[in-house]
Amino acid sequence: MKAVTQQSGLLGLLRVRKVRLPLVAQTVSVFGDMALFITLAIWAKELTGSSSAAGVVILALSTGSLTGPVTARWIDAHPPRRWLIAANLAGAAVTPALLLVHSAGGVWIIHAVAFLYGLIGTVVSAALTAYLKETVPPELAVPVNVEIRALTELMRIAAPAAGAGLYALTGMQAVVLMDIVSFTAAAILFSRCATAEPKGTASAPPQGFGEEARALITDRRLRTVVLLVLGAHLVQGFAQTLGFLIADALGRDASLVGVFVTVQASAAFVITRFQRIRALSPLALARTGVLVAAVGYAILLVPSLPTAMAAFVGVGAGLPLILIAFASALQLYGPGESTGRRALAGYSALGLVQVISIGVGAALALFASWQVLVLIMAIALFGLGAAPVRVRSGQHAVRASPAARLTQRAAVEEGTTARSHDPSSS
């Protein structure tokens, strides 16, 4: 693994078995998930004739992610690879329940499965963070998370089309079968991944969740990134219905939303191909992503189809950087023996903020125009991204300056040795 550097792209990382198998396994799992998610919403609407039933699918998924702390007591008592295997097998076991749905009376099963998917997804995210902490050297943390996000964005393009197309051609049974296969294949691939169990992890007694939730704000570096990302998502949820509102404002039908999603996902993938982002610190990535997304929302205030497309390019390029920063910070900062609990706390907090944001955005949309929502998002994101912060790294406190944030890089602190260029750069 020594030959692989921060500048390694996907092909370079895929040469490393400890990286290759988790990347492939997670991609397989995500493909099945995303193919099913969009199909569940379509199916719920067709069964009930209600758009709200489809919306509840998304709400159930988000709410399920809040229950991650249920497993916090045990997640660090076992190697994360076991959790990755078990969570994917649980997904394969839950999915067949969808075959029992034949009418509107069974839509509650769809919502229940979506809720469980949210829980399983949070556990997988936390366990994957812990696994990467244990097997991947710190200098490769950001590059690996970049590629995970890149492959996820590719799945956002391909999987919904595959799921919806399969549903239209053959019905829901084939989509359910495809998701079962993807979960099972991911579990098999994770079972073949290398593991390097940290000392004391397997024999550690079950621990509580509160301590690691507090660690999100007591560790200075982690707190700075977490608060920035949570702040960004506190307004990002306003955008859940934004595509439909923009389509209406432009006099287009709802199919334009699918184009917006594809444009956004394509931009997200393209931004991950820039080698420079692999050398940025989590804070630099988060600030860059917030500012780029803010520019995208600002462009959206000019109502036309070309500017709307450009806006979704900006938003699509910014949001993945924020998520990469969040995953990398959870992985890099804090003791390795509690990475799982810390990651569960982080992803659960992110899920809670998203649910709150979606609710507030929906309420505001009842009496405010979409332009007001966009303006709020743009102003809030610009404020978050441009605000100067003080971050202590090693023995030195570094204050961000707007010019430096655009040019400097920060190295990851490992053990007791830290080399810092400017962890606030963006």
C-alpha positions in Angstrom: 0.0 0.0 0.0 3.0 2.3 0.4 3.2 2.8 -3.4 -0.3 4.3 -3.4 -0.4 8.0 -2.6 -3.0 10.7 -2.0 -2.9 11.4 -5.7 -4.0 7.8 -6.6 -7.2 7.7 -8.6 -9.7 4.9 -8.7 -7.5 2.5 -10.7 -4.6 3.0 -8.3 -6.7 2.3 -5.3 -8.4 -0.7 -6.9 -4.9 -2.3 -7.1 -4.9 -2.6 -3.3 -7.0 -5.5 -2.0 -7.7 -3.9 1.3 -9.3 -1.0 -0.6 -10.6 -2.8 -3.7 -13.0 -5.3 -2.0 -14.7 -2.8 0.3 -15.2 -0.4 -2.6 -16.7 -3.1 -4.8 -18.9 -4.5 -2.0 -20.3 -1.1 -1.0 -21.0 -0.2 -4.6 -22.9 -3.5 -5.1 -25.0 -2.8 -2.0 -25.7 0.8 -2.9 -26.8 -0.2 -6.4 -29.5 -2.5 -5.1 -30.6 0.1 -2.5 -30.9 3.0 -4.9 -32.7 0.8 -7.5 -35.3 -0.1 -4.9 -35.7 3.3 -3.1 -37.1 5.1 -6.2 -39.2 2.1 -7.1 -40.7 1.9 -3.6 -41.9 5.5 -3.9 -43.4 4.8 -7.4 -45.1 1.6 -6.2 -46.6 3.3 -3.1 -48.1 6.0 -5.3 -49.5 3.5 -7.8 -51.0 1.4 -5.0 -52.7 4.3 -3.2 -53.0 7.0 -5.8 -51.5 9.3 -3.2 -48.3 11.3 -3.6 -48.1 11.6 0.2 -47.8 7.8 0.5 -44.7 8.1 -1.8 -43.4 10.9 0.4 -43.8 8.8 3.5 -41.4 6.3 2.0 -38.6 8.9 2.0 -39.7 10.1 5.5 -39.6 6.5 6.8 -36.1 6.0 5.3 -34.8 9.2 6.9 -36.5 8.4 10.3 -34.9 4.9 10.2 -31.5 6.5 10.1 -32.2 8.1 13.5 -32.4 4.7 15.2 -28.7 3.9 14.6 -27.8 4.5 18.3 -29.8 1.3 19.2 -26.8 -0.7 18.1 -24.2 1.7 19.6 -23.8 -0.4 22.7 -22.4 -3.3 20.7 -21.0 -1.9 17.5 -17.4 -1.5 18.8 -17.4 -4.8 20.7 -17.1 -6.7 17.4 -14.9 -6.2 14.3 -16.6 -3.8 11.9 -16.3 -6.4 9.1 -18.8 -8.6 10.9 -21.2 -5.7 11.1 -20.9 -5.1 7.4 -21.7 -8.7 6.7 -24.5 -8.9 9.2 -26.2 -5.6 8.1 -26.2 -6.7 4.5 -27.6 -10.1 5.3 -30.3 -8.3 7.4 -31.1 -6.3 4.3 -31.5 -9.5 2.3 -33.7 -11.0 5.0 -36.0 -7.9 5.3 -36.5 -7.3 1.6 -38.7 -10.4 0.8 -41.4 -8.9 3.0 -42.2 -6.6 0.0 -43.5 -9.7 -1.9 -46.5 -9.7 0.6 -47.7 -6.4 -0.7 -50.5 -6.7 -3.3 -52.9 -3.8 -2.6 -53.1 -0.4 -0.9 -53.7 -2.2 2.4 -50.2 -3.4 2.4 -48.5 -0.1 1.9 -47.5 -0.1 5.6 -45.1 -2.9 4.8 -43.4 -0.7 2.2 -43.0 2.0 4.8 -41.8 -0.5 7.4 -39.2 -1.9 5.1 -38.0 1.7 4.2 -37.7 2.4 7.9 -35.5 -0.7 8.4 -33.4 0.2 5.4 -32.7 3.5 7.1 -31.5 1.7 10.2 -29.4 -0.8 8.2 -27.9 2.0 6.1 -26.8 3.9 9.2 -25.1 0.8 10.7 -23.4 0.1 7.4 -22.1 3.7 7.1 -20.7 3.5 10.7 -19.2 0.1 10.3 -17.6 1.1 7.0 -16.1 4.1 8.7 -14.7 1.9 11.5 -13.4 -0.6 9.0 -11.5 2.0 6.9 -10.1 3.5 10.1 -8.7 0.1 11.0 -7.3 -1.0 7.5 -6.5 2.2 5.5 -3.6 4.5 6.4 -4.6 8.1 7.3 -3.0 9.6 4.2 -5.5 7.5 2.0 -8.6 8.3 4.1 -9.8 11.2 1.9 -8.8 9.5 -1.5 -10.7 6.4 -0.5 -13.8 8.3 0.6 -13.6 10.3 -2.6 -13.9 7.1 -4.6 -16.7 5.7 -2.5 -18.6 8.9 -3.2 -17.7 8.8 -6.9 -19.1 5.2 -7.2 -22.1 6.1 -5.2 -22.9 9.0 -7.6 -22.5 6.7 -10.5 -25.1 4.4 -8.9 -27.4 7.4 -8.4 -27.4 7.7 -12.2 -27.7 4.1 -13.2 -29.6 2.4 -10.4 -32.9 4.4 -10.3 -33.2 4.0 -14.1 -32.5 0.3 -13.8 -35.0 -0.2 -10.9 -37.8 1.9 -12.5 -37.2 0.2 -15.9 -37.3 -3.3 -14.4 -40.4 -2.4 -12.5 -42.2 -1.1 -15.6 -41.2 -4.2 -17.6 -41.6 -7.1 -15.1 -43.2 -5.8 -11.9 -42.0 -5.4 -8.4 -40.9 -9.0 -7.9 -37.9 -8.6 -10.1 -36.8 -5.5 -8.4 -37.1 -7.2 -5.0 -35.1 -10.1 -6.2 -32.4 -7.8 -7.6 -32.1 -6.1 -4.2 -31.8 -9.4 -2.4 -29.0 -10.5 -4.7 -27.2 -7.2 -4.2 -27.4 -7.4 -0.4 -26.2 -11.0 -0.5 -23.4 -10.3 -2.9 -22.2 -7.4 -0.8 -22.2 -9.6 2.3 -20.1 -12.2 0.5 -17.6 -9.6 -0.7 -17.3 -8.1 2.8 -16.7 -11.5 4.2 -13.6 -11.7 1.9 -12.3 -8.4 3.0 -9.1 -8.2 5.0 -9.4 -7.4 8.7 -6.9 -6.0 11.2 -8.6 -6.2 14.5 -7.3 -3.4 16.8 -6.0 -4.5 20.2 -8.7 -4.8 22.7 -11.6 -4.2 20.3 -13.0 -7.7 20.2 -12.9 -8.2 24.0 -14.0 -4.7 24.9 -17.2 -4.7 27.0 -20.3 -3.0 25.5 -20.1 0.8 25.7 -22.7 3.5 25.9 -23.6 5.9 23.2 -23.5 9.3 25.0 -19.7 9.5 25.4 -19.1 9.3 21.6 -22.0 11.7 20.9 -20.2 14.2 23.1 -16.9 13.4 21.3 -18.4 15.0 18.2 -18.2 18.4 19.9 -15.3 17.9 22.4 -12.7 17.1 19.7 -11.8 20.5 18.2 -11.1 19.3 14.7 -14.1 16.9 14.5 -16.4 19.5 16.0 -15.5 22.1 13.4 -16.3 19.8 10.5 -19.4 18.3 12.1 -20.9 21.6 12.9 -20.2 22.9 9.4 -21.7 19.9 7.8 -24.8 19.8 10.1 -25.3 23.5 9.5 -25.3 23.0 5.8 -27.8 20.2 6.0 -30.0 22.2 8.2 -31.0 24.2 5.2 -30.2 21.7 2.5 -33.4 19.8 3.3 -35.4 22.7 1.9 -34.4 21.5 -1.5 -36.3 18.2 -1.3 -39.2 19.6 -3.4 -37.2 22.3 -5.1 -36.9 20.5 -8.4 -40.7 20.2 -8.8 -41.2 23.9 -7.9 -38.6 24.9 -10.5 -40.2 22.7 -13.1 -43.6 24.4 -12.4 -42.0 27.9 -12.5 -40.5 27.1 -15.9 -43.8 25.7 -17.3 -42.4 22.2 -17.6 -43.8 18.8 -16.4 -42.4 16.8 -13.5 -40.2 14.7 -15.8 -37.7 17.7 -15.7 -36.9 16.7 -12.1 -35.3 13.5 -13.4 -33.1 15.6 -15.7 -32.1 17.8 -12.7 -31.2 14.7 -10.7 -29.1 13.3 -13.5 -27.3 16.6 -14.0 -26.6 16.9 -10.3 -25.3 13.3 -9.9 -23.1 13.7 -13.1 -21.6 16.9 -11.7 -21.0 15.1 -8.4 -19.1 12.4 -10.1 -17.0 14.8 -12.2 -15.9 16.8 -9.2 -14.5 13.6 -7.7 -12.2 13.2 -10.7 -10.2 16.3 -9.6 -6.9 15.1 -8.1 -6.5 18.2 -6.0 -9.4 17.4 -3.6 -7.6 14.2 -2.5 -5.0 16.3 -0.7 -7.4 18.6 1.1 -8.2 18.2 4.8 -11.8 17.4 5.8 -12.4 21.0 6.9 -11.0 22.3 3.6 -13.3 19.9 1.7 -16.4 20.8 3.7 -15.8 24.6 3.3 -15.2 24.2 -0.4 -18.4 22.1 -0.8 -20.5 24.5 1.1 -19.3 27.5 -0.9 -19.7 25.7 -4.3 -23.3 24.6 -3.3 -24.0 28.2 -2.2 -23.0 29.5 -5.7 -25.3 26.9 -7.3 -28.3 28.0 -5.3 -27.5 31.7 -6.0 -27.5 31.0 -9.7 -30.9 29.3 -9.3 -32.4 32.7 -8.4 -32.2 33.6 -12.1 -35.3 31.8 -13.6 -34.4 30.0 -16.9 -33.7 26.5 -18.0 -30.0 27.1 -18.7 -29.4 28.8 -15.4 -31.3 26.0 -13.6 -29.1 23.4 -15.2 -26.0 25.4 -14.2 -27.3 25.7 -10.7 -27.8 22.0 -10.3 -24.3 21.5 -11.6 -23.0 23.7 -8.8 -25.1 22.0 -6.1 -24.1 18.6 -7.4 -20.4 19.5 -7.3 -20.6 20.9 -3.8 -22.7 18.4 -1.9 -20.4 15.4 -2.4 -17.4 17.3 -1.0 -19.4 18.0 2.2 -20.2 14.3 2.6 -16.6 13.2 1.8 -15.4 15.7 4.5 -17.9 14.3 7.0 -16.9 10.7 6.5 -13.2 11.4 6.5 -13.4 13.5 9.7 -15.3 10.7 11.5 -12.7 8.2 10.3 -9.6 10.3 11.1 -10.3 12.1 14.3 -10.7 10.3 17.6 -9.5 6.9 19.0 -9.8 3.9 16.8 -11.5 1.7 19.4 -14.6 3.9 19.4 -14.9 4.8 15.7 -18.1 2.8 15.3 -20.0 4.6 18.1 -18.6 8.0 17.0 -19.7 7.4 13.4 -23.2 6.2 14.5 -23.5 9.4 16.5 -22.4 11.5 13.5 -24.7 9.8 11.0 -27.6 9.8 13.4 -27.1 13.5 14.0 -27.0 14.1 10.3 -30.2 12.1 9.8 -32.0 14.1 12.5 -30.9 17.4 11.0 -32.1 16.3 7.6 -35.6 15.3 8.9 -35.9 18.7 10.7 -34.8 20.5 7.6 -37.3 18.7 5.3 -40.1 19.5 7.8 -39.2 23.1 8.1 -38.7 23.5 4.4 -42.1 21.9 3.7 -43.8 24.2 6.2 -42.1 27.3 4.7 -43.2 26.3 1.2 -46.8 26.6 2.3 -46.6 30.4 2.5 -43.2 31.4 0.9 -42.2 31.2 -2.7 -39.4 28.9 -3.9 -37.2 31.9 -4.5 -37.4 32.7 -0.7 -36.3 29.2 0.1 -33.4 29.3 -2.4 -32.4 32.7 -1.0 -32.3 31.4 2.5 -30.2 28.4 1.5 -27.7 30.6 -0.5 -27.3 33.1 2.3 -26.9 30.5 5.0 -24.4 28.4 3.0 -22.3 31.5 2.0 -22.2 32.5 5.7 -21.2 29.0 6.8 -18.5 28.6 4.2 -17.0 32.1 4.5 -16.9 32.4 8.3 -13.4 32.4 9.7 -12.6 29.6 12.2 -9.8 28.8 14.5 -8.6 25.2 14.5 -5.9 23.9 16.8 -3.7 21.2 15.3 -0.7 19.9 17.2 0.9 22.8 19.0 -0.3 25.5 16.6 -3.5 27.4 16.1 -4.2 28.3 12.5 -6.6 31.0 11.6 -8.2 30.7 8.2 -7.9 33.6 5.7 -10.1 33.7 2.6 -7.1 33.7 0.2 -5.3 31.0 2.0 -8.4 28.8 2.0 -8.3 28.7 -1.7 -4.7 27.6 -2.1 -3.3 25.8 0.9 -3.6 22.2 2.0 -3.7 20.5 5.4 -2.0 17.2 6.2 -3.7 14.6 8.4 -2.6 14.4 12.1 -1.4 10.9 12.8 -0.5 9.8 16.3 1.5 12.5 18.1 3.0 13.9 14.9 1.1 16.6 12.9 2.1 18.7 9.9 -0.4 21.5 9.2 -0.5 23.8 6.1 -3.9 25.3 6.8 -6.7 23.0 7.8 -9.2 25.7 7.0 -8.4 26.0 3.4 -11.2 25.6 0.8 
